[in-house]
């Protein structure tokens, strides 16, 4: 296919594709925050729906939610919140008394989703609920304050990451055992810090995209003809 000559107009089909692409880019740039908030809202609310479905006896509807989130979260019962039971964060002893299998195999232990005695487990662990819940709530607040929020400096982001690294790391290597309120506090701090670091940059980038979209002609629009050159008047010799 021969290359298109400079100034040649795109075909109608190509123009439609370009207009569609421009429309998608424009929509995302204008509504990125609503898209993010919807995504994080669904991500943190679906795990809460799982125990509700279990309580209603709809285990078949809850099972896919647990399965989906098992790829992103360990779902260890004594690191998870439980609904419809006597304790919001039951201990391992309470869970064993309620029928959870005693085993060092975490892949077996995580299969315990609860029962009428102890309540039903959320599909995300306590720390993940705090992280993504903080991002969701923070995103809603960012919508109100976005023009006044400056990006969080890197040093403060690293400082906010330190508590979750210490709490999770020391627990992972067996030096100590964390608890539900530490997991929640460190997770929420990490989520808010990440939002304050990332969202202002994304907002600025999307405003730049909108400015570029507004500055260039619409896809497929005919270029404006150059104004005709004005010839100088003929020179008349002086008599």
Secondary structure, DSSP 8 states (H G I E B T S, - for coil): -----TT----HHHHHHHHHHHHHHHHHHHHHHHHHHHHHHHHHHHHHHHHHHHHTT-HHHHHHHHHHHTTT----GGGEEEESSS-TT--HHHHHHTT----S-HHHHTT--EETTTEEEEEEEHHHHHHHHHHHHHHHHHHHHGGG-----HHHHHHHHHHHHHHHHHHHTTS----HHHHHHHHHHHHHHHHHHHHHHHHHHHHHHHHHHHHS--TT-------------------
